[in-house]
Amino acid sequence: MRERRQFFRMRFGSRVQVTHPACGSAVFRTGDVSDGGLYLLNGPFELAIGDEITVQILDLPEEGPVVPVLVVRADPGGVGLQFAE
């Protein structure tokens, strides 16, 4: 199978606040991050391809920005998010 990733991915385990317009807010964990997006492990509610949500990294020395993202892929372990432009 051909690799389709545009960006180098780095393993990054952190807590993130996820806000979904229909499901509310909950804390999820990341699996990795890149310049184009991040991978979220399955969490308290289900996310589907096409969902537009926001994420905020919680494990930083200062308050992280709230970033809009789009769910672009899903697998049994979690979802791939693309940073919205």
N, C-alpha and C positions, 0 to 999 in steps of 0.2 A: 504494500500500500504506500502510495506517495505521501510524503509529509506536506501538509498544506499550511502550516503555521508561518506567519509573516514575521513574528517577533520571537526572540529568545525568551523562554519561560524560566523563572527562578522559583524554586520551592519557597513558599512563604506561608507559615502557619500563624494566623492572627484571628482575633475575634473581630467581626464586623457587624454593625447595625444595618439591617436590611429593612427598607420601608417599601411596602407594596400597596398600591392604591386600594385594593379590595381586601387584603389579608392583614393589613396593619404593619407593625414593626416587631422584629425579633432579632436575636443575636444568632448569627451563623459563624462558621469557621472557613477560612480560606485554605486552599491547597497549594496554589501557586499564583504568580502574578507576572505580567509582562507589560510592555509599553502599550499594548492594544487592549488589555483587559485582565480578568482574573477568573480563577476557578473557585467556585463555592462548593463545599461539601454539603450534602443533604442536611436540612435543618428542620426547624419547628413547623414550617408549612411548605407546600409544594410550589415550585416555580416552573413555569412552562415556557417553551420557546415562544418568543414574541413579547413576553412580559417586559414592560418598562418599569424599572424600579430605581431606587437610589441606594447607595452603600456609603458607609462611613467607617473607616478603620478605627478601632477603639484602643488598640495597644500601642499608642504613640505617646511621646512625652507631652505633646500639646494636642489640643482638639483637632482632629482631622477634618478635611473638607467633606461636604456631602456631595457625592458624585453621581450623576445620572448614568445608568447602564442599561443595556438591552440583553436579555437572555437569548443567546444565539445557538446553543447546543445543549443537549441533556444526555446523560448516561446514567447507569444504575447508581453511581457514587455521588453525583452532583450535577452542577450546571456550569457552562462556560458563559461568561459575561463579557460583552464588548463595551468599552467606554464610549458613551454617546459623544458625537462631535457637534 
